[in-house]
């Protein structure tokens, strides 16, 4: 038997999804070991392997493909644990990373200081050179001065270097020469050239991309190489791929060269799974994908059957955080997972998150030394979680420890513990509702007309009141919801993008220049595809996009192109019409009398991989109200109610479960609230209908 393994390592749990050669998916979890990620992977593989009569080594020995997604890069940036990085820029422009794009959410808030730059000024160095916007060399590169700077970097214990010179998108001759000089002077230090990574006009975005990428190279090279070493030592002989922020996968050696593509790679997989599971149920239009883990709540969107992308991926708060500047799956995250800590602020208000108890020590109920009250502790006290059947019975939860952790919070609020539990869960729900509204209502999508796909270990605990608040009617909870992002990796393809800058406008469209740019993107794709063909891949698909705006606007919208060439005016008309449609969808306004400007061109190539197939399991029982294996008291808005408990794996297609009820799966728990009904679909997933 052959296997295909997908792994998503989060801040609290490591999710492992194994697909056998029949396409059957098995999900297991283990607490994440931040020091050695393979420890958690191995623990989960041992449990999965036992179901096939083998162990982790035997499972890996029969695995052809291993796909890895991780939060390591994202967490390193947010927590400031990246490499000591230097920033080289054109003389006279040392404040690009300092000023950002305003450096504050409110541009007129003069009482707020600019946040610290990603790379400090003391490690920012100005290089004597200058290229103008037309690509003409105004000041030649002073190689003597550049070499002096590079030698100084060696003495300052710099571990990585980011280079972003002014107008290198028009002429990269000086950036390329700096790369050659670094290879001579400091060959042991990795570096990133901005024009190679992200050739966009906007200076801060290009600089931020280069800075993030360079700072992650030592960390992710060590992390990915260490993982591969552990896998090979434990019998793995297949192909190792890494998940990317594009919603696809790539080879590990390519990820090592561009580690910024691993930022938010886990959440980028969730909409892939959501689209797959929604499509299997006949829903391929608008899908809201919610993934609730131990540390965060991630929400993404499938619109008209297409995963939504963005270039506004901030690590931290908008304008004050750090911007990747690259096109990536639009996945919004907030600190509202199962491990989110409940606390009372100095004004006496109850807060939930954004800080998390993580995997060490974890929620108080884990019994690993945690003392802070969390959402998971509240859910346990509410009766939603079974203390003796958590992670399929592999982990016991301590109810008394959870009550002891929440008692001080309840006392500060002047409540009993049960009322405090309801308050904690309600606030967590409101945070999630706001995150969903931001990516739907604010983007012109009505959540009431969308299917919600909920996943994550904590995804089924509170999804019913969340969608009820949004006005949605249906929620699909896959049986493999406990590892939604890892499941997405199982259904993903190899995806990468190439881009280039060229400004033109509809009133004087540069047909020859645009076609030359698109032809250049095609040549880069050809080189990439040739490498994939050598690995046995044969099916490829190309897509082209322009980033356009109306004249005098500041920001662009993504507009799909019908092909990679502009042959005549009809192709330009299609671009302009696409811009009008995109603007109307997002802003409810179209201005057909305005000229359209284009700044940026992108090409995306997808190499199709074999993947498991979601198939119907056949008909089963028509009603399952007598299949409950027991009951317990659970808290809802109307008080404590006797709640039926169902064993998820034993439920068959066609079964109908009326709330209040709890469905216990090995890696997740689904709470069917009194106002909801759950039906097991033909694909053995759960469709919740909310009245």
Secondary structure, DSSP 8 states (H G I E B T S, - for coil): --EEEEEEE-SSEEEEEEEETT--EEEEEEE--SS-HHHHHHHHHHHHHHHTT--HHHHHHTEEEEEEEESHHHHHHHHT-S--EEEEEETT-TTHHHHTTSSSSSTT-TTS-----SS-GGGEEEES-EE-TTS-EEE---HHHHHHHHHHHHHTT--EEEEE-TTTTT--HHHHHHHHHHHHH-TTSEEEEHHHH---S-HHHHHHHHHHHHHHHHHHHHHHHHHHHHHHHTT--SEEEEE-TTSSEEEHHHHHHTGGGGTTHHHHHHHHHHHHHHHHTT--S-EEEEEE-SS-EEEEEEETTEE-EES--EESSTTTSEE--S-EE-EEEES-STTEEEEE-TTS-EEEEEEE-TTTT--GGG-SS--S-BHHHHHHHTT-S-TTSBTTTTB---HHHHHHHHHHHHHHHT--HHHHHHHHHHHHHHHHHHHHHHHTGGGT--GGGSEEEEESTTTTTSHHHHHHHHT--EEEE-TTGGGHHHHHHHT--EEEEEEEEEEEEGGG--HHHHHHHHHHHHHHHHHHHHHHHHTT---EEEEEEEEEEETT-SS-EEEEESSS---SHHHHHHHHHHHHHHHHHHHS---TTS-EEEEEEEEEEEE--------------S--TT---EEEEEEETTEEEEEEEEEGGG--TT-EEESSEEEE-SS-EEEE-TTEEEEE-TTS-EEEEE-
